[in-house]
Amino acid sequence: MKERQVLTLPGVPMVLILLVLLALCAWWLFKSVEAFVSPLPPLVAGGLVSFCAMGFFMVQPNQAAVMQFFGKYVGSERTSGLRWANPFYTKKAVTLRVRNFESSKLKVNDLEGSPIEIAAVVVWQVHDAAEAVFNVDDYENFVQVQSEAALRQMATSYPYDLHEEHKIALRSHAHEINEHLRNEVQDRLAQAGLTVIEARVSHLAYAPEIAQAMLQRQQAAAIIAARTRIVEGAVTMVHMALEQLARKDVVHLDEERKAAMVSNLLVVLCGERGTQPVVNTGTLYNG
């Protein structure tokens, strides 16, 4: 059910009109009593005017009033201020302001099956008041349930950490993850007339039972990556050293001495501790 505009009247002019009518009814009643005429007609007229006063309602800024006529939807009013409509209309106020929802910490399994804890913040607002009121029973509770369901679905689509076989991970690609989450939540809330302005992960961690093991794995991966970079740099430096020695004709080494030099340089460059040099005072081929 799509929202549509309903015809209402400005409230202040209607207040003045009803006050004038009440004054006329009071004057009519006074004249009827003075002339010993039945006061019933002015009393009925005054009652009708008083009943019309029940048609006043207030619309706050960024708010919509959804109106029904004996259960039938007749339209919505978004113009703020004092308004007047048919007194038989029932009116339900729906706020159009931007609101936040923060999920609880959910325990789910990521794409690799590792248990993780994840939570999210969803920024949303009502864009169609009629759909929010009539398409779902409680649109605020609908936001909560569907947002957490979308968060679970999104978390199972990616691994926690980035690996070679995956291009996106929960921990390293925040922008892509948040965009996926926003689209996932929006798909679920669209039928309730709600718009998701932003959705982002607010908490992400391994579950406590595997946190220590995963920390050790991350440390090991970091050490391996660092060692790989050190070895690559050391090999490059050794290659440069051999090339410059040969190009500048500093010394001629056979394959065995080249291998020994490469071994020594790699030990010096890749070792964690400082090395102690040994000075050779003999010839090149002395032990």
C-alpha positions as CSV (number, residue, x, y, z in Angstrom):
1,M,0.0,0.0,0.0
2,K,1.6,3.2,-1.2
3,E,1.4,6.5,0.7
4,R,-0.8,9.2,-0.8
5,Q,-1.7,12.8,0.2
6,V,-5.0,13.4,2.0
7,L,-6.9,16.7,1.8
8,T,-6.8,18.6,5.2
9,L,-7.4,22.2,6.1
10,P,-5.2,24.6,8.0
11,G,-6.0,24.5,11.7
12,V,-5.9,28.2,12.7
13,P,-8.6,29.4,10.2
14,M,-10.7,26.4,11.2
15,V,-10.4,27.4,14.9
16,L,-11.6,30.9,14.0
17,I,-14.5,29.6,12.0
18,L,-15.6,27.2,14.7
19,L,-15.4,29.9,17.4
20,V,-17.7,32.1,15.2
21,L,-20.1,29.2,14.8
22,L,-20.2,28.5,18.5
23,A,-20.8,32.2,19.2
24,L,-23.7,32.1,16.7
25,C,-25.1,29.0,18.3
26,A,-24.9,30.6,21.7
27,W,-26.7,33.8,20.4
28,W,-29.3,31.6,18.8
29,L,-29.9,29.7,22.0
30,F,-30.2,32.9,24.0
31,K,-32.8,34.2,21.5
32,S,-34.7,30.9,21.6
33,V,-34.9,31.0,25.4
34,E,-35.9,34.7,25.4
35,A,-38.7,34.0,22.8
36,F,-39.8,30.9,24.7
37,V,-39.0,28.8,21.6
38,S,-37.6,25.2,21.8
39,P,-33.8,25.4,22.4
40,L,-33.2,22.0,20.8
41,P,-32.1,23.3,17.3
42,P,-29.4,25.6,18.6
43,L,-28.2,22.9,21.1
44,V,-28.0,20.4,18.2
45,A,-26.1,22.9,16.1
46,G,-23.7,23.6,19.0
47,G,-23.2,19.9,19.4
48,L,-22.3,19.5,15.7
49,V,-19.8,22.4,16.0
50,S,-18.3,20.9,19.1
51,F,-18.0,17.5,17.3
52,C,-16.2,19.2,14.4
53,A,-13.6,20.4,16.9
54,M,-12.5,16.8,17.2
55,G,-11.0,17.0,13.7
56,F,-8.0,19.1,14.9
57,F,-4.6,17.3,15.1
58,M,-1.0,18.4,15.3
59,V,1.7,17.3,12.9
60,Q,5.3,17.7,14.2
61,P,8.2,18.5,11.9
62,N,9.5,15.4,10.2
63,Q,6.3,13.5,11.0
64,A,3.4,12.1,9.1
65,A,-0.2,11.5,10.2
66,V,-1.7,8.3,8.7
67,M,-5.5,8.5,8.5
68,Q,-8.1,5.9,8.2
69,F,-11.9,6.1,7.8
70,F,-13.5,3.1,9.5
71,G,-10.5,0.9,8.8
72,K,-9.9,2.2,5.2
73,Y,-6.7,4.1,4.5
74,V,-7.6,7.5,3.1
75,G,-4.1,9.2,3.0
76,S,-1.3,10.8,5.0
77,E,-0.6,14.4,5.9
78,R,3.1,15.6,6.2
79,T,2.5,19.4,6.4
80,S,3.6,20.4,9.9
81,G,1.5,22.5,12.2
82,L,-2.1,22.5,13.4
83,R,-4.4,20.8,10.8
84,W,-8.0,19.9,10.5
85,A,-9.6,16.8,8.8
86,N,-12.8,14.8,9.0
87,P,-13.5,14.1,12.7
88,F,-14.3,10.5,11.7
89,Y,-10.8,9.9,10.6
90,T,-8.5,8.1,13.0
91,K,-5.0,9.5,12.9
92,K,-1.7,7.7,13.7
93,A,1.5,9.7,14.0
94,V,4.6,8.2,12.3
95,T,8.0,9.8,12.7
96,L,10.1,10.4,9.6
97,R,13.3,11.3,11.6
98,V,16.6,9.5,11.0
99,R,17.1,6.8,13.7
100,N,19.8,4.4,14.7
101,F,19.7,0.7,15.6
102,E,22.6,-1.0,17.2
103,S,22.5,-4.8,17.1
104,S,23.7,-7.0,19.9
105,K,27.0,-9.0,19.5
106,L,26.1,-12.0,17.4
107,K,28.1,-15.2,17.3
108,V,28.3,-16.6,13.8
109,N,30.6,-18.6,11.6
110,D,32.5,-16.9,8.9
111,L,33.0,-18.3,5.4
112,E,35.7,-20.7,6.7
113,G,33.7,-21.9,9.6
114,S,35.5,-20.0,12.3
115,P,33.3,-18.6,15.1
116,I,33.3,-14.9,15.3
117,E,31.5,-12.1,17.1
118,I,30.0,-9.3,15.1
119,A,27.7,-6.3,15.6
120,A,26.5,-3.5,13.4
121,V,24.9,0.0,13.5
122,V,22.1,0.6,11.0
123,V,20.9,4.2,10.3
124,W,17.4,4.2,8.9
125,Q,14.2,6.3,8.4
126,V,10.7,5.9,7.2
127,H,10.1,7.1,3.6
128,D,6.6,5.7,3.2
129,A,4.4,6.0,6.3
130,A,1.5,3.9,4.9
131,E,3.8,0.9,4.1
132,A,5.4,1.2,7.6
133,V,2.0,1.1,9.3
134,F,0.1,-1.4,7.1
135,N,2.7,-3.7,5.6
136,V,4.2,-4.9,8.9
137,D,2.9,-5.3,12.4
138,D,5.6,-3.3,14.2
139,Y,8.1,-1.6,11.9
140,E,10.6,-0.8,14.7
141,N,10.8,-4.5,15.7
142,F,10.9,-5.4,12.0
143,V,14.1,-3.3,11.7
144,Q,15.7,-5.1,14.6
145,V,15.0,-8.6,13.4
146,Q,15.8,-8.1,9.8
147,S,19.0,-6.2,10.4
148,E,20.3,-8.9,12.6
149,A,19.3,-11.5,10.0
150,A,21.1,-9.6,7.3
151,L,24.2,-9.2,9.5
152,R,24.3,-13.0,10.0
153,Q,23.9,-13.6,6.3
154,M,26.6,-11.1,5.4
155,A,29.1,-12.5,8.0
156,T,28.8,-16.0,6.6
157,S,29.7,-14.7,3.1
158,Y,33.3,-13.6,3.8
159,P,36.3,-14.9,5.8
160,Y,37.5,-13.0,8.8
161,D,41.1,-12.6,7.5
162,L,42.2,-12.2,3.9
163,H,43.8,-15.2,2.2
164,E,45.0,-15.9,-1.3
165,E,41.8,-17.7,-2.4
166,H,39.6,-14.8,-1.2
167,K,39.6,-11.2,-2.5
168,I,37.5,-9.6,0.3
169,A,37.7,-10.2,4.1
170,L,35.7,-8.9,7.0
171,R,38.7,-7.3,8.8
172,S,40.5,-5.8,5.8
173,H,37.8,-4.5,3.5
174,A,35.5,-2.3,5.7
175,H,34.1,-0.2,2.8
176,E,33.0,-3.2,0.8
177,I,31.7,-5.1,3.8
178,N,29.6,-2.1,5.0
179,E,28.2,-1.6,1.5
180,H,27.2,-5.2,1.2
181,L,25.6,-5.0,4.7
182,R,23.6,-1.8,3.7
183,N,22.3,-3.5,0.5
184,E,21.4,-6.6,2.4
185,V,19.4,-4.7,5.1
186,Q,17.8,-2.5,2.5
187,D,16.5,-5.4,0.5
188,R,14.8,-6.7,3.6
189,L,13.3,-3.4,4.8
190,A,12.1,-2.1,1.5
191,Q,8.7,-3.8,1.8
192,A,8.1,-1.9,5.0
193,G,8.6,1.6,3.5
194,L,12.0,2.0,5.2
195,T,15.2,3.4,3.8
196,V,18.7,2.4,5.1
197,I,20.9,5.4,5.0
198,E,24.0,3.7,6.4
199,A,25.0,0.3,7.8
200,R,28.5,-0.4,9.3
201,V,30.1,-3.1,11.4
202,S,30.7,-1.7,14.9
203,H,32.3,-4.8,16.5
204,L,34.3,-7.6,14.9
205,A,36.4,-10.2,16.8
206,Y,37.1,-13.9,17.0
207,A,34.9,-15.8,19.5
208,P,36.7,-16.1,22.9
209,E,37.2,-19.9,22.6
210,I,39.4,-19.5,19.5
211,A,40.8,-16.0,20.0
212,Q,44.2,-17.2,21.4
213,A,44.7,-19.8,18.7
214,M,43.8,-17.3,15.9
215,L,46.2,-14.7,17.4
216,Q,49.0,-17.2,17.3
217,R,48.2,-17.9,13.7
218,Q,48.2,-14.2,12.8
219,Q,51.5,-13.8,14.5
220,A,53.0,-16.7,12.6
221,A,51.6,-15.3,9.3
222,A,53.2,-11.9,10.1
223,I,56.5,-13.5,10.9
224,I,56.5,-15.6,7.7
225,A,55.6,-12.5,5.7
226,A,58.4,-10.5,7.3
227,R,60.9,-13.3,6.7
228,T,59.9,-13.6,3.1
229,R,60.5,-9.9,2.6
230,I,63.9,-10.1,4.3
231,V,65.0,-13.0,2.2
232,E,63.8,-11.3,-1.0
233,G,65.8,-8.2,-0.1
234,A,68.9,-10.2,0.9
235,V,68.9,-12.2,-2.3
236,T,68.7,-8.9,-4.3
237,M,71.6,-7.4,-2.3
238,V,73.7,-10.5,-2.8
239,H,73.0,-10.5,-6.5
240,M,73.9,-6.8,-6.8
241,A,77.1,-7.4,-4.8
242,L,78.2,-10.2,-7.2
243,E,77.4,-8.2,-10.3
244,Q,79.3,-5.2,-9.1
245,L,82.4,-7.3,-8.1
246,A,82.4,-8.9,-11.5
247,R,81.7,-5.6,-13.4
248,K,84.4,-3.6,-11.6
249,D,86.9,-6.5,-11.8
250,V,87.6,-6.3,-8.1
251,V,88.1,-10.0,-7.6
252,H,87.5,-13.3,-9.5
253,L,85.7,-16.0,-7.6
254,D,85.1,-19.5,-8.6
255,E,81.7,-21.2,-8.1
256,E,82.7,-22.6,-4.7
257,R,83.8,-19.3,-3.3
258,K,80.7,-17.6,-4.7
259,A,78.6,-20.1,-2.9
260,A,80.5,-19.5,0.3
261,M,80.1,-15.7,-0.1
262,V,76.4,-16.0,-0.8
263,S,76.0,-18.2,2.3
264,N,77.9,-15.7,4.5
265,L,76.0,-12.7,3.1
266,L,72.6,-14.4,3.6
267,V,73.5,-15.2,7.2
268,V,74.5,-11.6,7.9
269,L,71.5,-10.1,6.2
270,C,68.9,-12.5,7.4
271,G,70.1,-13.2,10.9
272,E,68.3,-11.8,13.9
273,R,71.4,-11.2,15.9
274,G,74.4,-9.1,15.0
275,T,77.3,-11.2,13.4
276,Q,81.0,-11.1,14.4
277,P,83.3,-10.8,11.3
278,V,86.3,-13.0,10.9
279,V,89.3,-11.3,9.2
280,N,91.2,-13.5,6.8
281,T,94.9,-12.5,6.9
282,G,96.1,-15.1,4.5
283,T,95.5,-15.6,0.8
284,L,92.0,-16.0,-0.6
285,Y,92.3,-19.7,-0.6
286,N,93.7,-20.2,2.8
287,G,91.4,-21.8,5.3
